[in-house]
Each structure stands twice: as C-alpha cells, then as structure tokens.
C-alpha cells in the first residue's frame, strides 16, 4: 500500500470519529461537517509527503476545530455564530438518550450514520451526505461517482445538512424503542448505494463499482456497531453474495450476462463463503426480515453448480415468505420466475397476468414474459416481448441485451426454446 | 471548441432494418464499434460525454402555460423519428475534426457489417464570451 493509499484509508476510518468529537464539543453538525472535510483534505495533502502525525485523530480534531473557528469568525458568519451559541446552551442530553460524553467512537460513528440517513431525507440526499460525513469521501469524488458537477453536489449536501438540522435531533443515540426503525432507514440507504454501484448504467465504471465497495464498508461498520440486529447482518451478507458475481456479470465489451448464462467459475468464492457464513449465523434466530430472506436466496444461487441445479423449490418458498412482508411488485415478479422453474413456464405466465395492474408497462414485466414465452416454445410472442422490453428500459446495457435476445429469436425463428 | 454530435431515431441512408431484427453477431459488432470509438476519443482527450437516451416509449412532452396544471403528453409519438436517440459531446481543435468524428460515427456497422450511414447532426456548443469583450 502506498503512503497515499494508507493515508486515505486511515482518514476515511477516522472521519466519523473526528466529526463525532467536534459535534460533541461544538454542537453544530452542519458546520462541523464542513470543518472536518477541510481537515481531511489538509491531511490528505500533508501526510503522504510530510509524514503522519503521532496522534492522527488528535491532529484532525485540532485542525478541524481551528477551521470551525475560522468559519465562525468574521461578519459573514455572525448569524451562524449566534445560532451556534444557541445550540451550545441547549442541553444535549434529552431524557431517554444515552449520556453523550460516555459514548465511544463507535457510538459516534453510529449516531452520525443515523443522522445522515435521517428519515426526513430522501435517499438521493442521504447517500451523498453519508458518503461524505461517514465515508470521508470528498465532494469532488462523490460528484464524479454520480456524474454531476461539483457545485451541484456541494449544494445537495448542504441542503441535506440543513434538513437534518431542522429536524432538531440531538446528537445522541435514539431511544432503544426507536433504534430499530431508524436502522431500517440506514439499511435502505446503504442498499440503494450498493445498487447504484452494481447496476451501473453509464459513466466511468470504476468510480461506480467503488460505490458498491463503499456500501459494503459502511455495512461492515454498521454490523460492528449493532451486532445484535440480524437485518444488518442480512444486508451485509446480501451485498457480499451479490458482489461475488460481479465479474461474471458482464462480458468483455461490458455486455450484460444474465445469471443463467454466467461462468460460475468466475464467481468470488471468498465473498460467497463469507456471505453464506454470515447469513447462516443469523437465519433461524427468530424473525427473518427482508434482507435476510434476500440474502438466503442469493446464497442458494451462489452455492448452486448450475442454473438448472439450483434449489428452485427452496427459492420459491423464500419468495413466498418475502411477498408476505413487502408490497414490492418486483418480488412478485421474481416469484413468477421461480414458479416457472418449479412448475413450468405456463404456471409462471399465469402469475404474470395478474401483475400488469401493479407493474403497468414496466420493461421487466415484458422481459420476464419474453423469457417464459420462449421457454414455453412461443418464439414469435417472445421476440415481440423482448422488443417491447428493449424499448422501455432505462439502462443501456439492458437494452443491448434485450435487443440481442429479440434479434436471436427473429433472425433464427426455427431455433426453438433453449434447454 | 465543443460540439454536440446528435443522432435521432430517423431514417438512415442505408435503409437497414431496426436493430432488433439484426443478427446477434451484428448487434455485438455495432456495440463494440461504439465502445471503441468512445475509447479512442477519450484516449485523444476529446470525449466530454456520450450518452444514449431511453426510447420514445418513455418520452414525455411537457407544456405549461404558467398557471394551472402542466399538460404532460406520454409517448409513443407519431413524430418519434425526430426524437433524439443519443449524443456525443466532444472537445476538439477544429470544426474539421468534429466532422471527421461524426463521419466515423455515421459509418457504424449494421447488418452484415455494412455501414448504417446514419445522419449525424454536428452542432457547435456556444461558449462564454472572451473575458476582454
């Protein structure tokens, strides 16, 4: 690891701890976050060449505090200073909240994640704020990953901080009876962040897949903070089991390769083993939530030697269970696919008929119908459905894949269903 | 100088069939050509952005008169062939170079590897005035 890389990973680990210390001392989350960002940039510039200080955390807290003081100096900052003074006088410890000074760095990190994924924020705001305040990424890096201009991303992050501030939440862990619900928001944001990187549609691929890696890192931090929550473990397992298939998921020119056709030798055995281990450890320990069930499904796929040899009855049973917990029509769509694998394509097609009302003209409904029609031997109708799906997808790689399927069935109409 | 190289869904000079009726190998060759062209432009430091747009089926037209409720028209549209299908934004030294890139894009391979000969609209992006003006 080079000096620059080791500095970077240390800084990203320390970022939420510095922020936690600053907010405890000075109170204002939004300004403290700006100050920490400046301190991190200063460290990233100075440390690789000039050497790392003996106490990196103390150095960062000192520099960030100085930046915060500068931020509050001068006429422009007068209003901010008044607000800050008001926030100092407010007692940080509300009844029912954990005693702030007694909290550890790990608690601080958890508190900051909970704030960044506050339910008052949309995921589009929560994701960049989390990446900056918890992940220690710079605004420039986040803007590049989301393909927007740096000032646009800076604005999005400031607005998110203003929203969190307006929620008036104290800097402390929420009461135990609210923690589980607040964790749901965090898991949702991390899940979407992972998907941003995984279902990459455009732009520099490297920057995008880094988002998945960052989501996994944050999920690991979450698991260390709340090891007792099986859904946190379920989400981490789901990410690892999905990420394990990444390199088999696209061909040399970036074309999409569906699960059934992937070269399973290219799946990452290490990630699969870790994911299976994690999910096996929590399943059966009581109520299984959505992420655990999805991870269990991913684990069955990852352990199967081929698409045909997959334990489809087990997957079908898990989708049935999942469907009782969520109104997400994509789950119903996946259950139709599993049903077709267990009971034949006609049984799957019958289930799709009921989904039109919920999914409308969605491209995925067309593409699943196309696959099942082809399995049922209705090649012409399948080609039409692939064409309809290709016209409706918002993802370039998916469009190429679907157009190729339509072409395959149109160009060689006599070649019947694949085995 | 920045140029937008625009392509729409309109008829192409080769009169070839829509992509979903090509052979899979021809589709693959076409996509690889586009990737290779983008990679070449990026390597020369000329590529700013290249994007394909979702199909006319997902297009919407929005008109608002400033009060009341905006009028939103969903696709498909009879005039779908005039809709933008995708674009490349390039930063080049000369207009000639922009034309050269457009010609390359227009020669993208279609069925049986023959050039599609799609018309590419070459439009200069207006820049900010020089500071001394």
Interface residues (C-beta under 8 A of the other chain):
Chain A: X202 X253 X254 X255 X361 X383 X386 X387 X390 X391 X392 X393 X394 X396 X399 X400 X403 X404 X406 X407 X408 X410 X411
Chain B: X19 X20 X21 X22 X23 X24 X26 X27 X28 X31 X32 X35 X51 X52 X54 X55 X56 X57 X58
